[in-house]
Amino acid sequence: MTTAPTRPLFSSRLGFIMAATGSAVGLGNIWGFPTQTAENGGAAFVLAYCVLAFLLAYPALMAELVIGRHRRANIVTALGGLNPNATLRLIGCAAGLYGVAIASLILAFYSLVGGWMIAHTLQPGIELIASTVNISADLSTSVEAGTTWLTTQTPWRDIIFCSLFMTLTVGIVAAGVGRGIERWSTRLMPTLITLMIVLMIYVWSLEGAGEGLRLLLVPDVSRLANPALLVSAMGQAFFSLSLGVGTMLIYGSYINPDASLPTTGAMVTAIDMAIALLAGLLIIPAIFAAQHLGIVIYDEAGVLRSGPGLIFQTLPALFKTMGTIGQVVASGFFALLTIAALTSSISMLEVPVAYLEENHHLSRHRAVAIASLSILSFSVVIAIYFNVLFDAVVNFTTEYSQPLLGIVLCVFAGWVMRRDHLLDALGGSDSRLFNKIWPWYVRFICPLLIAAIFIQNLRT
Ligand code: TRP
């Protein structure tokens, strides 16, 4: 094992769980999951998602954690050093570098979206203040112009708020693994869950919410035969568990040596799933409560409004009908999304940062500066050419690259890594059954299943 004596570690198993679930729980859970559920007909998608998360994403997560813990290094060094064979080293390094690039690209679009969340947190807050204090007509016109600017998508607004979001991310990552990532994940995650539960209880008390619950809980089984549904569910599971790009691998490398990985990984998967379901239970009923109040929830084609329309139109329209309290709720809701995005974005930035630190011998501050400025410049390009680039970057990174890299990681854990190293890295005595099944599973079943769904995706 190549253990550098100065390498940081999470202080405890709980610290790791907080950081890893912080990474996993993000916009993918609170926005992506309910949106995909609404788009794919409700409960059938939820069912497919839960099955695939445990059948595919969890074993793939274990592959990353095991490689990270065994090699105690970033994805490039880790994959490049699993086997002394020169060709395998080369392939490993190349795949690792590809992972670093994809993590950076994901952060480039993710921080734009994170910026939108900050803007939407500020807007209701400013409106609320303006409506409670007595201001002149002139000032009130400018406040209105300001709040409209905040919620209208323009390159300038996007660039400013994306930079702000990136600054917050940088602040946390620069403070290091323990004092930055672990500490802030531990603070922000409970805040997030509390906010969600409060909002959910509120939404459930509204009329119409019950219809949303039905959509979420009663599956239309015929939909399960649709391959597009499986492709979306797998993509969602991979994105939600932050797989493929070395995020979980680097967090695995900071894990305390005596924690058992199978149970720890299962907990991360379960918490991630629970929070996605919680978000579904909050947002889908909210859509129907909005309909009850006369808000249009279907688009011209008769399809449930999802994606940006759902988050930035349907829900704010619902909040508006609640008067003053609605503005507090709106601000709280977007603050929640900002927090969730932040504990995820720090884990993405850690991928290129750890690589620059370890392989190019840069100080942490310098590594953070170089990585974040490069990524931010890419976000600026996306913001300027938004219509051409945004969807293309999202699809390229999440639909194509993440599953491909997922296959590579499973193959490296299953075929390239020595079996005794694999078992050693799993650790713990509670994992005997797991140790029998999983090494075999990650060799054959995982890569083949991911490949099958991936090829299905290419054909549709
Ligand atoms: N999982 C996070 C979410 O659900 C996003 C995320 C963090 C991510 N790190 C990642 C996605 C690495 C892909 C790869 O929002």
Residues whose N, C-alpha, C, O or C-beta is under 5 A from the ligand:
A	BS01	LIG	S23 A24 V25 G26 L27 G28 N29 F239 S240 L241 S242 L243 V245 T247 S344 S347 M348
